[in-house]
Amino acid sequence: MNEKFESFLKHQKRLAAYNAAFALLGWDEETLAPSGATEKTAELEGVLSGEVYTLQTDPEYKALVKELMKDPALSEDERELIRKTEKEIRLTDAIPKELYEKEAVLTSKSMAAWQEAKKKNEYALFLPLLSEMIELKKEIAKCQNEDGRPLYDVLLDQYEEGFTMERLDAFFGLIRKEIVPLLKLAKNGNKRIRTDFLGRRFPVSKQKKFNRMIAEYVGLDLNRAVIGESEHPFTTGLHMDDVRITTKYRPEMVADTLFSTIHESGHAIFEQGHDERYAFVPASSISMGLHESQSRMYENMIGRSEAFWTPLYPKLCRAFPAELGDVTLTEWIRAVNRADATLIRTEADELSYCLHIMVRYEVEKKIFNENYPAEDLPKLWAELYREYIGVDVPDDRQGILQDVHYAGGMFGYFPSYAIGNAIAAQLYQAMDREINVEKVLREGRPEKVKAWLHDKVHVYGGLRTVDRILKDATGEPFDPKHYVKYLKQKFKALYKTDAPVK
Ligand code: ZN
């Protein structure tokens, strides 16, 4: 046993203790905390954040990491973990402590302002804190910019190592070229798809029961996870044995809730599947795209397939006989895969989803590359929605106020969702060659899917890069052509013929 590496893991555990406290407070703020708690909780988060900063920049810890950088006895995964940690320390070190604490306090306050602004549908209530957040993020990115890169590249790299604007412009260019014609095909074909039943009122108490069942069915271990409720569904975790997901119930949106639960379960299954030895390695070292690939694969490629619902649809009909008694499995599948031009990202279909991401990517590029004024962002948002998706934004609640990310200061995060889709398609095709996904799903054995993903992805957590995981699992590095192929096959089948979607 390498003693130095063990001391390193011990220090990571101390950091994990603070991060768990953060996760718990964050979870609480979104689910149960009283609205009056915001200010003082934010102050405490500022204190905790200062402690994390002290631990991260502890001279002994830094020296230990430096020494381990040169240790030839480390395994490949250990070396990779040390490399990432050294980078993280460098990035934290670059930020003055007062900025670090300011960020935590501002995040908490701006989250509260955003919630209020969204509720009242009034961008002006969020604008002062958003402007402050943008300025703070610019200041932090300037501190962290080691080699004179554009500021937005500095932010992007923190969520998705190696994905620069140059790489993303090419990726989004390809996707846009392919999606726009498919979305036109969808617009013409939608009248052949029945959707009336999706708006029926499905009692929430029954939905809760079914959502719990389906989360467990896809592989979520509910002894080590809970399902809560929040305005914006999310996954967080104290550690791999306490993972928390949320969902949002509305009687007339049964499908949205179901697929959102499957999505968050995909995130949580990933977190539950890490190697025990690295249980306290911070989640921040995981590629966000890789994380999203797991949730989106479960939600879309598995969860919306006809094979997945073959054993489950009779159960759904038994749970909701009045609501689904006159709906066939084929009608259900076609309805939940229907693509359309809409306003809300989290409710968007699989096909148009990446266009919603592209709007945000362009907005963020303008903020960070061109100093675009924050007060004009709703206007820019509306222009881009018209250009990319062809819809008019009627108000801020359905426009720029819809997402939590800017309130949380998460600029640079959105592209990970799109990258995640592409990673998922690449992984899915390799998995299908090995285990015949459709067959195992039809037979009601989703545990085969979980086992494959566990061995190839989950167990590595944040230890390996996206390209390394993809190379080992699929034989090649990241390549979006698999995603394009998947979308073309799926949506041409859905709209060109009346055959069920695979
Ligand atoms: Zn997600």
Boltz pocket constraint, residues with backbone or C-beta under 6 A from the ligand:
constraints:
  - pocket:
      binder: B
      contacts: [[A, 263], [A, 267], [A, 291], [A, 292], [A, 295]]
      max_distance: 6.0
